[in-house]
Amino acid sequence: MPEVRTRLRGGQPPFGIVTPYPQEELHRELAFIAYHFHWPLAELLQLDHGERRRWCAEISDINEQMSGSHGE
């Protein structure tokens, strides 16, 4: 129970506790990258969390620049 209380108080799991990445978020990231870059699923599944997030951010930046709404 101490782990549950710690998580409830701080919102984050205690150090050393691994929590799974939400499946819905994973699918959303994979679909986003696949849609824009047409990479095969096998390649996308080899990306770690940080790489996926980085590619999603890069694609978003490209989309914003192309639409003319990139902070100008």
C-alpha positions in Angstrom: 0.0 0.0 0.0 2.8 2.5 0.5 3.4 2.6 -3.3 -0.2 3.3 -3.9 -0.3 6.2 -1.4 2.9 7.6 -2.8 1.6 7.5 -6.4 -1.7 9.1 -5.3 0.0 11.9 -3.5 2.5 12.9 -6.2 0.8 11.6 -9.3 4.0 9.9 -10.4 5.0 6.3 -9.7 7.7 5.8 -7.1 11.3 5.6 -8.4 12.0 2.2 -9.9 8.4 1.4 -10.7 7.9 0.9 -14.5 4.5 1.8 -15.9 3.4 0.8 -19.3 3.1 3.4 -22.1 -0.6 4.0 -22.8 -1.6 1.9 -25.8 -3.8 4.6 -27.2 -1.0 7.1 -27.2 1.4 4.6 -28.8 -1.1 3.9 -31.6 -1.7 7.6 -32.1 2.1 8.3 -32.4 2.6 5.4 -34.8 -0.3 6.4 -37.0 0.9 10.0 -37.1 4.4 9.1 -38.2 3.2 6.4 -40.7 0.7 8.8 -42.2 3.2 11.6 -42.8 6.4 9.6 -43.6 4.9 6.3 -44.9 7.3 4.3 -42.8 6.4 0.6 -42.4 5.1 -0.6 -39.1 8.1 -2.9 -38.4 10.4 0.2 -38.6 8.1 2.3 -36.4 8.0 -0.4 -33.7 11.8 -0.3 -33.5 11.7 3.4 -32.4 12.0 4.0 -28.7 9.7 6.4 -26.9 12.0 9.4 -27.2 12.6 8.8 -30.9 8.8 8.5 -31.6 8.1 11.7 -29.6 10.9 13.5 -31.5 9.6 12.5 -34.9 6.1 13.5 -33.9 7.4 16.9 -32.9 9.4 17.3 -36.1 6.4 16.4 -38.2 4.3 18.9 -36.3 6.9 21.6 -36.9 7.0 20.9 -40.6 3.2 21.0 -40.8 3.1 24.4 -38.9 5.8 25.8 -41.2 3.9 24.7 -44.3 0.7 26.1 -43.1 2.3 29.4 -42.2 1.3 29.3 -38.6 4.8 28.7 -37.0 4.9 31.5 -34.5 4.9 34.3 -37.0 
